[in-house]
Each structure stands twice: as structure tokens, then as C-alpha cells.
Amino acid sequence: MIVDNGLNHIADQMLTAPTEASMGYMAIGTGLTAEAAADTTLETENFRKALTSKTRTGNKVTYVSSFGSGEGSGNITELALFNAATLGSMLNRIVFAAKNKGISDTLEFTVEHTYQRPV
């Protein structure tokens, strides 16, 4: 879900001189509460790091982050995109079935946002 702050961030990025940094970080966590439009943080953030890649093809933006050895562990159940290494604006929040990540495991997430008119 793109959260309220995320919608504000998208509008900001359309300015000639945006006031906010672009999205450049992904965070993972262990929270279980469903996404809500008013969310501003993950429920239980476990680790945050710079994106591995961010690309655009047409109306689709793809964000990728790979969490390696020592970068978060446990039953990962939520993720979000941010524009800062700490705090910052959160674009979205996604809650999903647990992905178990051991301390020495690598886990890669890909988030795709497609911008289109309602059908």
C-alpha cells in the first residue's frame, strides 16, 4: 500500500526542485499488523539499507534490495521504502507471509510500482 506520506512524497517529486530526497532505502521488519494509509514506519523495523537498484521502464518503477549475512534476521513479515537511512518519508508498507531469514542467509526483495489510470 502506498501510504499517505508516500502520496505526499510522489507529489513533491514532481516539483522542479523537490524538497525531499528520492526513495533510496528499503527496510524489513517483523510486524504483523495490516497496512494502513496513516502508517509512517514499519511496525517492528529489523534492518534498513540502501537499495541495490532502482529502475524505471515506462510507467513502472522497480526497487530491489538484497539483505545479506548479518543484515536482519528472523521471520521477516513486512517491508517498506524510505528516502533516508534513518527516519525519513515512507513510500509504502507491505505485510506478507513470513520469510525466515537466518543471520547468515541472503534474502532479496523486489517491489514494483506501476502508475496507471484506474480500469
DSSP file (Angstrom, degrees, kcal/mol; ACC not computed):
  #  RESIDUE AA STRUCTURE BP1 BP2  ACC     N-H-->O    O-->H-N    N-H-->O    O-->H-N    TCO  KAPPA ALPHA  PHI   PSI    X-CA   Y-CA   Z-CA
    1    1 A M              0   0    0      0, 0.0    92,-1.8     0, 0.0     2,-0.6   0.000 360.0 360.0 360.0 130.9    0.0    0.0    0.0
    2    2 A I  B     -A   92   0A   0     90,-0.2    90,-0.3     4,-0.0    89,-0.1  -0.758 360.0-142.3 -78.6 121.3    1.3    3.5   -0.8
    3    3 A V     >  -     0   0    0     88,-1.4     4,-2.0    -2,-0.6     3,-0.3  -0.262  23.3 -97.1 -84.4 170.3    0.7    5.3    2.5
    4    4 A D  H  > S+     0   0    0     33,-3.2     4,-2.1     1,-0.3     5,-0.2   0.911 125.9  49.2 -54.1 -48.0   -0.4    9.0    2.9
    5    5 A N  H  > S+     0   0    0     34,-0.4     4,-2.2    32,-0.4    -1,-0.3   0.842 108.3  56.3 -61.8 -31.5    3.2   10.2    3.4
    6    6 A G  H  > S+     0   0    0     -3,-0.3     4,-2.5    85,-0.2    -1,-0.2   0.895 105.2  50.0 -65.9 -41.0    4.1    8.3    0.2
    7    7 A L  H  X S+     0   0    0     -4,-2.0     4,-2.1     2,-0.2    -2,-0.2   0.913 111.5  48.9 -63.2 -42.1    1.4   10.1   -1.8
    8    8 A N  H  X S+     0   0    0     -4,-2.1     4,-2.2     1,-0.2    -2,-0.2   0.892 110.5  52.0 -63.0 -39.0    2.8   13.4   -0.5
    9    9 A H  H  X S+     0   0    0     -4,-2.2     4,-2.3     2,-0.2    -2,-0.2   0.914 106.8  52.0 -64.2 -43.5    6.3   12.3   -1.4
   10   10 A I  H  X S+     0   0    0     -4,-2.5     4,-0.6     1,-0.2    -1,-0.2   0.926 110.3  48.7 -59.3 -45.0    5.2   11.5   -5.0
   11   11 A A  H >< S+     0   0    0     -4,-2.1     3,-1.1     1,-0.2    -1,-0.2   0.905 110.0  52.4 -60.9 -41.5    3.6   14.9   -5.4
   12   12 A D  H >< S+     0   0    0     -4,-2.2     3,-1.8     1,-0.2    -1,-0.2   0.887 102.2  59.1 -61.0 -40.3    6.9   16.5   -4.0
   13   13 A Q  H 3< S+     0   0    0     -4,-2.3    -1,-0.2     1,-0.3    -2,-0.2   0.647  95.3  64.7 -67.9 -13.8    9.0   14.6   -6.6
   14   14 A M  T << S+     0   0    0     -3,-1.1    -1,-0.3    -4,-0.6    -2,-0.2   0.514  81.9 102.4 -86.2  -5.3    7.0   16.3   -9.4
   15   15 A L  S <  S-     0   0    0     -3,-1.8    -3,-0.0    -4,-0.2     0, 0.0  -0.394  84.3-119.3 -73.1 154.6    8.3   19.7   -8.4
   16   16 A T  S    S+     0   0    0      1,-0.3    -1,-0.1    -2,-0.1    -3,-0.0   0.895 114.1  23.3 -58.6 -40.0   11.1   21.4  -10.4
   17   17 A A  S    S-     0   0    0     -5,-0.1    -1,-0.3    -3,-0.0    -3,-0.1  -0.770  91.3-150.1-127.8  85.7   13.2   21.4   -7.2
   18   18 A P        -     0   0    0      0, 0.0    -5,-0.1     0, 0.0     4,-0.1  -0.185   6.9-148.4 -56.2 147.0   11.8   18.6   -4.9
   19   19 A T  S    S+     0   0    0     -7,-0.1     2,-0.3     2,-0.1    -6,-0.1   0.606  77.7  63.6 -91.6 -13.9   12.2   19.3   -1.2
   20   20 A E  S    S-     0   0    0    -11,-0.1     2,-0.1    -8,-0.0     0, 0.0  -0.831  87.7-110.3-111.4 149.5   12.5   15.6   -0.2
   21   21 A A        -     0   0    0     -2,-0.3    68,-0.1    62,-0.1     3,-0.1  -0.392  43.4-102.5 -67.5 152.8   15.3   13.1   -1.2
   22   22 A S        -     0   0    0      1,-0.1     2,-0.2    -2,-0.1    -1,-0.1  -0.308  49.0 -79.1 -73.3 163.7   14.2   10.4   -3.6
   23   23 A M        +     0   0    0      1,-0.1    60,-0.3    58,-0.0    -1,-0.1  -0.453  64.6 148.0 -64.6 128.9   13.5    6.9   -2.3
   24   24 A G        +     0   0    0     58,-2.0    27,-2.6    -2,-0.2     2,-0.3   0.332  46.7  66.0-145.3   5.6   16.8    5.1   -1.8
   25   25 A Y  E     -BC  50  82B   0     57,-2.1    57,-2.8    25,-0.3     2,-0.4  -0.975  52.2-157.7-138.0 146.9   16.3    2.7    1.1
   26   26 A M  E     -BC  49  81B   0     23,-2.5    23,-2.3    -2,-0.3     2,-0.4  -0.978  11.9-163.7-121.6 139.2   14.4   -0.5    1.9
   27   27 A A  E     -BC  48  80B   0     53,-2.7    53,-2.0    -2,-0.4     2,-0.3  -0.937   1.1-159.7-120.8 145.3   13.6   -1.6    5.4
   28   28 A I  E     +BC  47  79B   0     19,-2.7    18,-3.5    -2,-0.4    19,-1.6  -0.870  17.5 164.9-119.2 156.7   12.4   -5.0    6.6
   29   29 A G  E     -BC  45  78B   0     49,-2.3    48,-2.6    -2,-0.3    49,-1.5  -0.901  43.1-117.0-157.3-175.3   10.7   -6.0    9.8
   30   30 A T        +     0   0    0     14,-2.0    15,-0.1    -2,-0.3    45,-0.1   0.166  60.6 131.8-120.1  14.8    8.7   -8.5   11.8
   31   31 A G        -     0   0    0     13,-0.3    -2,-0.1     1,-0.1    46,-0.0  -0.340  35.3-168.6 -71.1 153.0    5.4   -6.6   12.3
   32   32 A L        +     0   0    0     63,-0.1    -1,-0.1     2,-0.1     2,-0.1   0.510  46.7 114.0-119.0 -11.3    2.1   -8.4   11.6
   33   33 A T  S    S-     0   0    0      1,-0.1    10,-0.1     3,-0.0     3,-0.1  -0.408  74.9-103.2 -67.5 138.4   -0.5   -5.6   11.7
   34   34 A A        -     0   0    0      1,-0.1    -1,-0.1    -2,-0.1    -2,-0.1  -0.175  44.4 -89.4 -59.3 153.1   -2.1   -4.9    8.4
   35   35 A E        -     0   0    0     60,-0.1     2,-0.3    58,-0.1    -1,-0.1  -0.267  44.3-167.6 -60.2 148.3   -1.0   -1.9    6.4
   36   36 A A    >   -     0   0    0    -35,-0.1     3,-2.1    -3,-0.1   -32,-0.1  -0.992  31.2-121.9-139.9 146.3   -2.9    1.4    7.0
   37   37 A A  T 3  S+     0   0    0     -2,-0.3   -33,-3.2     1,-0.3   -32,-0.4   0.808 112.2  55.3 -56.0 -32.6   -2.8    4.6    5.0
   38   38 A A  T 3  S+     0   0    0    -35,-0.2    -1,-0.3   -34,-0.1   -35,-0.1   0.478  77.8 126.1 -83.7  -2.2   -1.6    6.5    8.1
   39   39 A D    <   +     0   0    0     -3,-2.1   -34,-0.4     1,-0.1   -35,-0.1  -0.283  27.3 170.9 -57.7 139.5    1.4    4.3    8.6
   40   40 A T        +     0   0    0      1,-0.2     2,-0.3   -36,-0.1    -1,-0.1   0.440  65.7  22.4-124.7 -10.8    4.7    6.3    8.8
   41   41 A T  S    S-     0   0    0     48,-0.0    -1,-0.2    49,-0.0     2,-0.1  -0.928  89.5 -88.9-144.5 166.3    7.1    3.5   10.0
   42   42 A L        -     0   0    0     -2,-0.3     3,-0.5     1,-0.1    -2,-0.1  -0.479  39.2-121.0 -69.5 155.2    7.2   -0.3   10.0
   43   43 A E  S    S+     0   0    0      1,-0.3     2,-0.2   -10,-0.1    -1,-0.1   0.936 102.8   6.2 -64.4 -45.6    5.6   -1.8   13.0
   44   44 A T  S    S-     0   0    0     -3,-0.0   -14,-2.0   -13,-0.0   -13,-0.3  -0.689  81.3-156.5-140.5  82.7    8.9   -3.6   14.0
   45   45 A E  E     +B   29   0B   0     -3,-0.5   -16,-0.3    -2,-0.2     3,-0.1  -0.393  15.9 175.6 -66.0 135.0   11.8   -2.5   11.9
   46   46 A N  E     -     0   0B   0    -18,-3.5     2,-0.3     1,-0.4   -17,-0.2   0.747  63.1  -9.7-108.2 -39.0   14.6   -5.1   11.8
   47   47 A F  E     -B   28   0B   0    -19,-1.6   -19,-2.7    24,-0.1    -1,-0.4  -0.963  53.3-162.9-164.1 145.3   17.1   -3.6    9.3
   48   48 A R  E     +B   27   0B   0     -2,-0.3     2,-0.3   -21,-0.2   -21,-0.2  -0.997  18.1 162.6-134.3 139.5   17.3   -0.8    6.7
   49   49 A K  E     -B   26   0B   0    -23,-2.3   -23,-2.5    -2,-0.4     3,-0.1  -0.977  42.6 -81.0-151.1 163.6   19.8   -0.4    3.9
   50   50 A A  E     -B   25   0B   0     -2,-0.3   -25,-0.3   -25,-0.2   -26,-0.0  -0.314  58.6 -95.1 -62.9 148.0   20.4    1.4    0.6
   51   51 A L        -     0   0    0    -27,-2.6    14,-0.3     1,-0.1     3,-0.1  -0.320  18.2-142.9 -62.5 145.7   18.7   -0.1   -2.4
   52   52 A T  S    S-     0   0    0     12,-2.5     2,-0.3     1,-0.3    13,-0.2   0.865  83.3 -11.0 -72.8 -40.1   20.6   -2.4   -4.6
   53   53 A S  E     -F   64   0C   0     11,-1.7    11,-2.6     2,-0.0     2,-0.3  -0.990  52.0-165.1-157.6 156.6   18.9   -0.9   -7.7
   54   54 A K  E     +F   63   0C   0     -2,-0.3     2,-0.3     9,-0.2     9,-0.2  -0.937  24.1 169.3-144.2 118.8   16.1    1.4   -8.7
   55   55 A T  E     -F   62   0C   0      7,-2.3     7,-2.9    -2,-0.3     2,-0.4  -0.903  22.2-148.5-132.3 158.7   15.0    1.4  -12.3
   56   56 A R  E     +F   61   0C   0     -2,-0.3     2,-0.4     5,-0.2     5,-0.2  -0.996  12.4 177.2-129.3 131.2   12.1    2.8  -14.4
   57   57 A T  E >   -F   60   0C   0      3,-2.7     3,-2.0    -2,-0.4     2,-0.2  -0.948  67.9 -53.4-129.7 111.0   10.6    1.2  -17.5
   58   58 A G  T 3  S-     0   0    0     -2,-0.4    56,-0.0     1,-0.3     0, 0.0  -0.423 123.9 -14.4  59.8-123.2    7.7    3.2  -18.9
   59   59 A N  T 3  S+     0   0    0     -2,-0.2    56,-3.0    -3,-0.1     2,-0.5   0.187 119.7  92.3 -97.7  16.4    5.2    3.7  -16.1
   60   60 A K  E <   -FG  57 114C   0     -3,-2.0    -3,-2.7    54,-0.2     2,-0.5  -0.944  53.4-165.5-117.4 130.6    6.8    1.1  -13.8
   61   61 A V  E     -FG  56 113C   0     52,-2.8    52,-2.9    -2,-0.5     2,-0.5  -0.953   9.5-159.7-111.1 130.9    9.4    1.7  -11.1
   62   62 A T  E     -FG  55 112C   0     -7,-2.9    -7,-2.3    -2,-0.5     2,-0.4  -0.951   4.8-168.4-116.7 126.1   11.3   -1.3   -9.7
   63   63 A Y  E     -FG  54 111C   0     48,-3.1    48,-2.9    -2,-0.5     2,-0.4  -0.940   7.6-174.9-112.6 131.7   13.1   -1.2   -6.4
   64   64 A V  E     +FG  53 110C   0    -11,-2.6   -12,-2.5    -2,-0.4   -11,-1.7  -0.985   7.8 173.0-130.1 138.4   15.5   -4.0   -5.4
   65   65 A S  E     - G   0 109C   0     44,-2.1    44,-2.7    -2,-0.4     2,-0.5  -0.985  15.7-155.2-144.2 136.4   17.3   -4.6   -2.1
   66   66 A S  E     - G   0 108C   0     -2,-0.3     2,-0.7    42,-0.2    42,-0.3  -0.950   6.3-156.3-113.7 122.3   19.4   -7.7   -1.1
   67   67 A F  E     - G   0 107C   0     40,-3.2    40,-2.5    -2,-0.5     3,-0.1  -0.875  23.5-175.3-101.4 110.8   19.8   -8.3    2.7
   68   68 A G    >   -     0   0    0     -2,-0.7     3,-2.3    38,-0.2    37,-0.2  -0.001  39.1 -33.5 -94.6-164.2   22.9  -10.4    3.2
   69   69 A S  T 3  S+     0   0    0     35,-0.3    35,-0.3     1,-0.3    -1,-0.2  -0.284 130.1  10.0 -55.7 129.1   24.7  -12.1    6.1
   70   70 A G  T 3  S+     0   0    0     33,-3.6     2,-0.9     2,-0.2    -1,-0.3   0.447  97.1 115.1  80.5   0.3   24.3  -10.1    9.3
   71   71 A E  S <  S-     0   0    0     -3,-2.3    -1,-0.1    34,-0.3   -24,-0.1  -0.680  88.9 -43.6-106.4  79.4   21.6   -7.8    7.8
   72   72 A G        -     0   0    0     -2,-0.9    -1,-0.3   -26,-0.2     2,-0.3   0.302  64.1-164.2  79.3 149.2   18.5   -8.6    9.7
   73   73 A S        +     0   0    0     -3,-0.1     2,-0.2    -4,-0.1    29,-0.2  -0.975  36.6  61.7-159.3 166.5   17.2  -12.0   10.7
   74   74 A G  E    S- D   0 101B   0     27,-3.0    27,-2.8    -2,-0.3     2,-1.3  -0.698  98.1 -23.1 112.3-165.0   14.1  -13.7   12.0
   75   75 A N  E     - D   0 100B   0     -2,-0.2     2,-0.4    25,-0.2    25,-0.2  -0.711  67.6-154.3 -85.6  93.5   10.6  -14.2   10.5
   76   76 A I  E     + D   0  99B   0     23,-2.2    23,-2.3    -2,-1.3   -46,-0.2  -0.562  29.4 157.2 -75.4 125.1   10.5  -11.2    8.1
   77   77 A T  E     +     0   0B   0    -48,-2.6    19,-2.5    -2,-0.4     2,-0.3   0.393  53.9  38.9-131.0  -1.8    6.9  -10.2    7.5
   78   78 A E  E     +CD  29  95B   0    -49,-1.5   -49,-2.3    17,-0.2     2,-0.3  -0.996  51.8 179.6-151.2 153.0    6.9   -6.5    6.4
   79   79 A L  E     -CD  28  94B   0     15,-2.0    15,-2.5    -2,-0.3     2,-0.3  -0.980   2.5-178.5-149.1 161.1    8.9   -4.1    4.2
   80   80 A A  E     -C   27   0B   0    -53,-2.0   -53,-2.7    -2,-0.3     2,-0.4  -0.985  24.9-121.3-155.6 158.3    8.8   -0.5    3.2
   81   81 A L  E     -C   26   0B   0     11,-0.4    10,-2.6    -2,-0.3    11,-0.6  -0.869  32.3-178.5-103.2 138.8   10.7    2.0    1.0
   82   82 A F  E     -CE  25  90B   0    -57,-2.8   -57,-2.1    -2,-0.4   -58,-2.0  -0.864  33.4-137.2-132.0 164.7   12.2    5.1    2.6
   83   83 A N  S    S+     0   0    0      6,-1.1     2,-0.3   -60,-0.3     5,-0.1   0.214  86.4  47.3-105.9  13.4   14.1    8.2    1.4
   84   84 A A  S    S-     0   0    0      3,-0.4     3,-0.1     5,-0.2   -60,-0.1  -0.990  79.1-120.6-151.3 156.1   16.6    8.2    4.3
   85   85 A A  S    S+     0   0    0     -2,-0.3     2,-0.3     1,-0.2    -1,-0.1   0.779 106.4  20.3 -68.9 -27.3   18.9    5.8    6.2
   86   86 A T  S    S-     0   0    0     -3,-0.0    -1,-0.2     0, 0.0    -3,-0.0  -0.985 130.7 -19.9-138.3 149.7   17.0    6.6    9.4
   87   87 A L  S    S+     0   0    0     -2,-0.3    -3,-0.4     1,-0.1    -4,-0.1  -0.320  83.0 131.2  52.2-128.2   13.6    8.1    9.8
   88   88 A G        -     0   0    0     -5,-0.1     2,-0.4    -6,-0.1    -1,-0.1  -0.090  66.6 -43.6  79.1 178.2   12.6    9.9    6.5
   89   89 A S        -     0   0    0    -68,-0.1    -6,-1.1   -84,-0.1     2,-0.5  -0.694  52.0-140.9 -86.2 135.2    9.4    9.6    4.5
   90   90 A M  B     -E   82   0B   0     -2,-0.4    -8,-0.2    -8,-0.2   -81,-0.2  -0.847  12.3-169.4 -96.8 128.6    8.0    6.1    4.0
   91   91 A L        -     0   0    0    -10,-2.6   -88,-1.4    -2,-0.5     2,-0.3   0.904  65.0 -11.3 -81.3 -45.5    6.5    5.5    0.5
   92   92 A N  B     -A    2   0A   0    -11,-0.6   -11,-0.4   -90,-0.3     2,-0.3  -0.890  51.4-143.6-147.5 171.6    4.7    2.2    1.1
   93   93 A R        -     0   0    0    -92,-1.8     2,-0.4    -2,-0.3   -13,-0.2  -0.964  14.5-172.2-145.2 132.4    4.3   -0.6    3.5
   94   94 A I  E     -D   79   0B   0    -15,-2.5   -15,-2.0    -2,-0.3     2,-0.4  -0.992   4.6-165.4-127.7 128.0    3.8   -4.3    2.6
   95   95 A V  E     +D   78   0B   0     -2,-0.4     2,-0.3   -17,-0.2   -17,-0.2  -0.937  22.4 161.4-111.5 136.7    2.9   -7.1    5.0
   96   96 A F  E     -     0   0B   0    -19,-2.5     3,-0.1    -2,-0.4    -2,-0.0  -0.889  45.2 -64.5-147.2 171.1    3.3  -10.7    3.8
   97   97 A A  E    S-     0   0B   0     -2,-0.3   -21,-0.0     1,-0.1    -1,-0.0  -0.341  74.7 -81.3 -61.0 144.4    3.6  -14.3    5.0
   98   98 A A  E     -     0   0B   0    -23,-0.1     2,-0.5     1,-0.1   -21,-0.2  -0.164  37.2-162.2 -56.4 134.3    6.8  -14.9    7.0
   99   99 A K  E     -D   76   0B   0    -23,-2.3   -23,-2.2    -3,-0.1     2,-0.5  -0.977  21.3-137.1-113.0 111.5   10.1  -15.4    5.1
  100  100 A N  E     -D   75   0B   0     -2,-0.5     2,-0.5   -25,-0.2   -25,-0.2  -0.582  22.6-172.9 -76.6 122.7   12.5  -16.9    7.6
  101  101 A K  E     -D   74   0B   0    -27,-2.8   -27,-3.0    -2,-0.5     2,-0.1  -0.954  10.0-152.3-120.3 113.2   16.0  -15.3    7.3
  102  102 A G    >   -     0   0    0     -2,-0.5     3,-1.5   -29,-0.2   -32,-0.1  -0.384  34.9-103.2 -73.8 161.4   18.8  -16.8    9.3
  103  103 A I  T 3  S+     0   0    0      1,-0.3   -33,-3.6   -34,-0.1   -32,-0.3   0.784 123.2  40.8 -59.8 -29.1   21.6  -14.5   10.3
  104  104 A S  T 3  S+     0   0    0    -35,-0.3   -35,-0.3   -34,-0.1    -1,-0.3   0.424  97.2 103.3-100.0   1.1   23.9  -15.8    7.6
  105  105 A D    <   -     0   0    0     -3,-1.5     2,-0.4   -37,-0.2   -34,-0.3  -0.343  63.5-136.0 -78.8 161.9   21.2  -16.0    4.9
  106  106 A T        -     0   0    0    -38,-0.1     2,-0.4   -37,-0.1   -38,-0.2  -0.978  20.6-176.0-116.1 134.1   20.7  -13.6    2.0
  107  107 A L  E     -G   67   0C   0    -40,-2.5   -40,-3.2    -2,-0.4     2,-0.4  -0.993   6.4-161.5-133.3 124.7   17.1  -12.5    1.1
  108  108 A E  E     -G   66   0C   0     -2,-0.4     2,-0.4   -42,-0.3   -42,-0.2  -0.895   3.4-165.5-111.5 136.2   16.3  -10.3   -1.8
  109  109 A F  E     -G   65   0C   0    -44,-2.7   -44,-2.1    -2,-0.4     2,-0.4  -0.946   3.6-165.5-119.2 140.5   13.1   -8.3   -2.2
  110  110 A T  E     -G   64   0C   0     -2,-0.4     2,-0.5   -46,-0.2   -46,-0.2  -0.995   4.2-169.9-123.3 127.5   11.8   -6.6   -5.4
  111  111 A V  E     -G   63   0C   0    -48,-2.9   -48,-3.1    -2,-0.4     2,-0.5  -0.978   4.0-165.8-118.2 127.2    9.0   -4.0   -5.2
  112  112 A E  E     -G   62   0C   0     -2,-0.5     2,-0.5   -50,-0.2   -50,-0.2  -0.958   4.1-168.4-116.1 127.9    7.3   -2.9   -8.4
  113  113 A H  E     -G   61   0C   0    -52,-2.9   -52,-2.8    -2,-0.5     2,-0.5  -0.967   4.9-167.6-112.8 120.7    5.1    0.2   -8.6
  114  114 A T  E     -G   60   0C   0     -2,-0.5     2,-0.6   -54,-0.2   -54,-0.2  -0.940   8.8-151.9-109.9 125.2    3.1    0.6  -11.7
  115  115 A Y        +     0   0    0    -56,-3.0     2,-0.3    -2,-0.5    -2,-0.0  -0.856  36.3 137.4-100.1 118.0    1.4    4.0  -12.3
  116  116 A Q        -     0   0    0     -2,-0.6     3,-0.1   -56,-0.0    -2,-0.0  -0.970  54.4 -88.7-153.6 164.7   -1.7    3.8  -14.3
  117  117 A R        -     0   0    0     -2,-0.3     2,-0.0     1,-0.1     0, 0.0  -0.451  55.5 -94.4 -72.6 150.9   -5.3    5.0  -14.7
  118  118 A P              0   0    0      0, 0.0    -1,-0.1     0, 0.0     0, 0.0  -0.380 360.0 360.0 -63.4 146.0   -8.0    3.1  -12.9
  119  119 A V              0   0    0     -3,-0.1    -2,-0.0    -2,-0.0     0, 0.0   0.402 360.0 360.0-101.4 360.0   -9.6    0.5  -15.1
